Amino acid sequence: MNIGNYRTVEEWEKLVGEEVRAMRVANDLDQTRLALLADVSVGALSNLERGKGSSLKTVVAVIRALGRTDWLEALAPPVAVSPMRMLRAKQKSPRKRVRVRTSESRPGGYR
């Protein structure tokens, strides 16, 4: 089921596997060599490429071995604005009271 930007877990596994395989082939590596470089088993690499379930450790190791850590960086971009810093800044600034003049309140005296 692929509705708009929504993909199932299985679809994502297949897509990631296809990208890993394409990068491996583009780098002229066979599965044995890439598995050795990534320090994973050939079976784990094969499962990853086929989208048949892989551990996060395998995914990270293979992506690092392919020199594509930018993929990993895209998953967790640095936070530009810290929510905690915003909260602290908000707490430091005192609240200012706004007075609204009504017809009952006149400057310089009582009614």
Secondary structure as UniProt FT lines:
FT   TURN            4..5
FT   HELIX           9..26
FT   TURN            27..28
FT   HELIX           31..38
FT   HELIX           42..50
FT   HELIX           56..65
FT   TURN            66..67
FT   HELIX           69..75
FT   HELIX           83..92
FT   TURN            103..104
FT   TURN            107..108
//
